[in-house]
Amino acid sequence: TELTFQSEGGIEVTADYYELADSSDTFILLFHQAGYSRGEYKGTAHTLNDLGFNCFAVDQRSGKEVNGVQNETFLQAQEKGLGTEYPDAYPDLKAAFEFVKENYNPEKIILVGSSYSASLVFILASEYPDDISGIASFSPGEYFMYKGKKIESYASEVNCPVFITSAKDEFDSWEAIYNAIPSEEKSYF
C-alpha cells in the first residue's frame, strides 16, 4: 500500500507499507541508499513480511529511482527548491518514524539504513532512545556532519542493539561509529 505523510518544508513523503495479514507488534522502517528510492526494498520487504515483520519503505528527499520506482519525495523537494543532500533527508526519516508511531503504535520499531541513511538512523535512534528497538546499518560512514556533529557523536547516545555490515574495504568508514556505540548488544560483519 502506498501512503503519504507530511515532512519538513511542506513535503509529502511517499512510502510503501508492506502489511502483514496477521498483526505484528514490530515495524521495520526501511531507508534507501544514495540515488535510490523506496523501490530498493521491493524484494526485501516481502522476505521480512514472511519473517513476521510489518515494513515501511520510505522515499527520502535525497535519492532518484531504482527497480522501476521513482522517488516521489525527491521530486517534491526539487519542485519546491529544497535541499536534496544527504543530511537534508533526516526530517523524512523522522517524519516516517513519527507517522508509524502515531498511526500504528507498534511495540517495537527497528531501523534499517543503507549507505547515507545507514548513518542517519543513528541520529534518529539518539533522538528517540526509548522508542527504537534495534538498528541494522548497511555501509554507514562519516559522509557528512549533522548540526555540527559527526555520526560517531550520535552513535555514542544509541542504547539499542545495533548490527553494522559492509564490504570489507569500507570498515574504516564506520569503525569509529561502531566503537562509539555504548550498547553491549552490538555486532558487525
C-alpha positions as CSV (number, residue, x, y, z in Angstrom):
1,T,0.0,0.0,0.0
2,E,1.4,3.4,-1.0
3,L,1.0,6.1,1.7
4,T,2.0,9.7,2.1
5,F,2.6,11.9,5.2
6,Q,3.9,15.3,5.9
7,S,7.6,16.2,6.4
8,E,9.5,19.4,7.0
9,G,9.3,22.0,4.2
10,G,5.7,21.1,3.2
11,I,6.8,17.9,1.5
12,E,4.6,14.8,1.3
13,V,6.8,11.8,1.9
14,T,5.8,8.7,-0.1
15,A,6.2,5.2,1.5
16,D,5.2,1.7,0.7
17,Y,3.6,-0.1,3.6
18,Y,4.1,-3.9,3.5
19,E,1.4,-5.0,6.0
20,L,1.1,-8.5,7.4
21,A,-2.2,-10.3,7.2
22,D,-1.7,-11.3,10.8
23,S,-1.0,-8.4,13.1
24,S,2.6,-7.9,14.3
25,D,3.8,-5.7,17.1
26,T,7.0,-4.9,15.2
27,F,7.6,-2.5,12.4
28,I,10.8,-2.2,10.3
29,L,11.4,1.2,8.8
30,L,13.4,0.8,5.6
31,F,15.5,3.7,4.4
32,H,17.2,3.6,1.0
33,Q,20.7,4.4,-0.2
34,A,22.1,7.3,-2.2
35,G,20.5,7.8,-5.6
36,Y,17.7,5.3,-4.9
37,S,14.1,5.2,-3.8
38,R,11.8,3.0,-1.7
39,G,12.0,0.6,-4.6
40,E,15.3,-0.6,-3.1
41,Y,13.3,-2.8,-0.7
42,K,10.7,-4.4,-3.1
43,G,12.1,-7.9,-2.6
44,T,13.5,-7.5,0.9
45,A,10.2,-6.2,2.4
46,H,8.3,-9.4,1.3
47,T,11.0,-11.5,2.9
48,L,10.8,-9.5,6.1
49,N,7.0,-9.9,6.0
50,D,7.5,-13.7,5.7
51,L,9.6,-13.5,8.9
52,G,6.8,-11.7,10.8
53,F,7.5,-8.0,10.4
54,N,5.4,-5.1,9.1
55,C,7.6,-3.0,6.8
56,F,7.6,0.6,5.8
57,A,9.9,1.5,2.8
58,V,10.4,5.3,2.7
59,D,11.3,7.7,-0.1
60,Q,13.8,10.3,1.3
61,R,14.3,13.6,-0.4
62,S,17.9,12.6,-1.3
63,G,17.6,9.9,-4.0
64,K,16.3,9.2,-7.5
65,E,14.9,5.9,-8.8
66,V,15.5,2.1,-8.5
67,N,13.7,-1.1,-9.6
68,G,11.3,1.0,-11.7
69,V,10.2,3.1,-8.6
70,Q,10.6,6.8,-8.9
71,N,11.5,8.7,-5.6
72,E,8.4,10.9,-5.3
73,T,9.8,12.7,-2.2
74,F,12.9,13.8,-4.1
75,L,10.7,15.1,-7.0
76,Q,8.7,17.2,-4.5
77,A,11.9,18.6,-2.8
78,Q,13.3,19.6,-6.3
79,E,10.0,21.2,-7.2
80,K,9.9,23.3,-4.0
81,G,13.6,24.2,-4.4
82,L,14.5,22.4,-1.1
83,G,17.9,20.7,-0.4
84,T,18.4,17.1,-1.5
85,E,21.8,16.4,0.0
86,Y,22.2,13.5,2.5
87,P,21.6,15.5,5.7
88,D,18.6,17.2,4.2
89,A,16.8,13.8,4.2
90,Y,16.8,13.5,8.0
91,P,13.4,15.1,8.5
92,D,11.9,12.5,6.2
93,L,13.3,9.6,8.5
94,K,11.9,11.5,11.5
95,A,8.5,12.0,9.8
96,A,8.3,8.3,8.9
97,F,9.1,7.3,12.4
98,E,6.5,9.7,13.9
99,F,3.9,8.6,11.4
100,V,4.3,4.9,12.2
101,K,4.4,5.6,16.0
102,E,1.2,7.8,15.9
103,N,-0.8,5.7,13.5
104,Y,0.2,2.1,14.4
105,N,1.8,2.4,17.8
106,P,3.9,-0.8,17.4
107,E,5.5,-2.4,20.4
108,K,8.9,-2.4,18.6
109,I,10.4,-0.2,15.8
110,I,13.6,-1.4,14.0
111,L,15.5,1.0,11.8
112,V,17.3,-0.2,8.6
113,G,19.5,2.2,6.8
114,S,21.6,1.8,3.6
115,S,24.6,4.0,2.7
116,Y,23.9,7.6,3.8
117,S,20.6,6.6,5.6
118,A,22.7,4.0,7.5
119,S,24.3,7.0,9.1
120,L,21.1,9.0,9.6
121,V,19.5,6.1,11.6
122,F,21.9,6.8,14.4
123,I,20.7,10.3,14.7
124,L,17.1,9.1,14.8
125,A,17.9,6.5,17.4
126,S,19.7,9.0,19.6
127,E,16.7,11.4,19.4
128,Y,14.2,8.6,20.3
129,P,16.2,6.3,22.7
130,D,13.1,4.8,24.3
131,D,11.3,4.1,21.1
132,I,13.9,2.4,18.8
133,S,14.3,-1.4,19.5
134,G,17.2,-2.0,17.1
135,I,19.3,-0.8,14.1
136,A,20.6,-2.7,11.1
137,S,23.0,-0.3,9.4
138,F,24.4,-1.3,5.9
139,S,27.5,0.7,4.9
140,P,27.3,3.7,7.2
141,G,30.1,6.3,7.4
142,E,31.0,9.8,8.2
143,Y,29.7,11.0,4.9
144,F,28.5,14.4,6.4
145,M,28.1,16.3,9.6
146,Y,24.7,16.9,11.1
147,K,24.1,20.0,13.2
148,G,27.9,20.4,13.5
149,K,28.4,16.8,14.9
150,K,29.8,13.6,13.4
151,I,27.7,10.5,13.2
152,E,30.0,8.9,15.8
153,S,28.7,11.5,18.3
154,Y,25.1,10.4,17.7
155,A,26.1,6.8,17.9
156,S,27.5,7.4,21.4
157,E,23.9,8.1,22.5
158,V,22.4,4.9,21.0
159,N,21.3,2.3,23.6
160,C,19.5,-0.3,21.4
161,P,21.0,-3.4,19.8
162,V,23.0,-2.5,16.6
163,F,24.2,-4.5,13.6
164,I,26.6,-2.9,11.1
165,T,27.8,-4.6,7.9
166,S,29.5,-3.5,4.7
167,A,32.2,-4.6,2.3
168,K,35.5,-5.3,4.0
169,D,37.2,-2.2,2.4
170,E,34.5,0.1,4.0
171,F,35.4,-0.9,7.6
172,D,37.5,2.3,8.1
173,S,34.4,4.4,7.2
174,W,32.4,3.2,10.2
175,E,34.8,1.7,12.7
176,A,34.7,4.8,14.9
177,I,30.9,4.9,14.7
178,Y,30.8,1.3,15.9
179,N,33.3,1.8,18.7
180,A,31.2,4.8,19.9
181,I,28.1,2.8,20.5
182,P,27.8,2.1,24.2
183,S,25.3,-0.8,23.9
184,E,26.9,-4.2,24.6
185,E,24.4,-5.6,22.2
186,K,26.3,-4.7,19.0
187,S,27.9,-6.7,16.3
188,Y,29.3,-6.2,12.8
189,F,30.3,-8.2,9.8
